[in-house]
Amino acid sequence: RIKYIKENIVKDFNIKSSDKPFKNIKILDIGCGGGLLSEPMCRLGASVVGIDASKKNIEVAKFHAKKNKLKIDYRVASPEKLKSKMKFDVIIGNPPYQ
């Protein structure tokens, strides 16, 4: 899944750089859980906001990001209740499963 997302961002934004290729990309990760997509996107240089409705998931994600010295803005929120003036270049998320 990470490879697919990365390839499409590179293609859509016509990125040529290989060192921190996402450095000017702002990503919103909806339903980020523990940060499984947020972290690799941050490592590629993106500015990442990760949101999840579960406070426990956000606590785990923040702990893991801090441990790995990654600067990711994690918030307890749902998409409709997200308070942010930031505009995002890419929005990724997990579909709800029932």
C-alpha positions in Angstrom: 0.0 0.0 0.0 2.8 2.4 0.8 4.5 1.7 -2.5 1.2 2.4 -4.4 0.7 5.7 -2.5 4.3 6.8 -3.0 4.2 6.0 -6.8 1.0 7.9 -7.3 2.2 11.0 -5.4 5.5 11.0 -7.3 3.5 10.7 -10.6 0.8 13.2 -9.8 3.2 15.9 -8.5 5.9 15.1 -11.1 8.6 14.6 -8.4 12.1 14.0 -9.6 14.0 14.2 -6.3 14.9 11.0 -4.5 16.2 12.6 -1.3 13.1 13.5 0.8 10.9 13.6 -2.4 7.8 14.7 -0.4 9.4 17.7 1.3 6.8 20.2 -0.1 3.8 17.9 0.2 1.2 18.3 3.0 -0.6 15.0 3.8 -3.7 14.3 5.9 -3.9 10.7 7.1 -7.5 10.0 8.1 -7.9 7.0 10.5 -4.2 7.0 11.1 -4.3 4.4 13.9 -0.8 3.9 15.2 0.8 5.8 12.3 1.6 3.0 9.9 1.2 5.3 6.9 2.0 8.6 8.5 5.5 7.5 9.5 6.8 6.5 6.1 5.2 9.6 4.5 7.0 11.7 7.1 10.3 9.9 6.4 9.9 10.8 2.7 9.8 14.4 3.8 6.0 15.2 3.9 4.4 17.4 6.4 1.9 15.0 8.0 -1.3 15.5 10.1 -2.7 12.2 11.3 -6.2 12.0 12.8 -8.0 9.2 14.5 -11.2 9.1 16.5 -9.5 6.8 19.1 -7.5 8.6 21.8 -5.6 5.4 22.5 -4.5 5.1 18.8 -3.2 8.7 18.9 -1.4 8.1 22.1 0.4 5.1 20.6 1.1 7.0 17.4 2.6 9.9 19.3 4.7 7.6 21.5 6.1 5.8 18.4 6.8 9.0 16.5 8.6 10.5 19.4 10.7 7.4 19.9 11.7 7.5 16.2 12.2 11.3 16.2 9.5 12.0 13.7 7.6 15.3 13.6 4.0 14.3 12.9 1.0 16.3 14.1 -1.3 13.6 15.5 -4.8 14.7 16.7 -7.9 13.0 18.1 -10.5 13.9 15.6 -12.8 12.7 12.9 -12.7 14.3 9.4 -15.8 16.3 10.0 -14.6 17.7 13.3 -11.0 18.5 12.3 -10.2 22.1 13.1 -7.3 23.1 10.7 -6.7 26.0 8.4 -4.0 24.0 6.6 -4.8 22.9 3.1 -3.6 19.4 2.2 -2.1 18.2 -1.1 -2.9 14.6 -0.4 -5.5 12.9 1.8 -5.2 9.3 2.6 -7.4 7.1 4.7 -8.8 3.8 5.5 -12.3 3.0 4.4 -14.7 2.0 7.2 -15.1 -1.8 7.3 -18.3 -3.4 8.6 
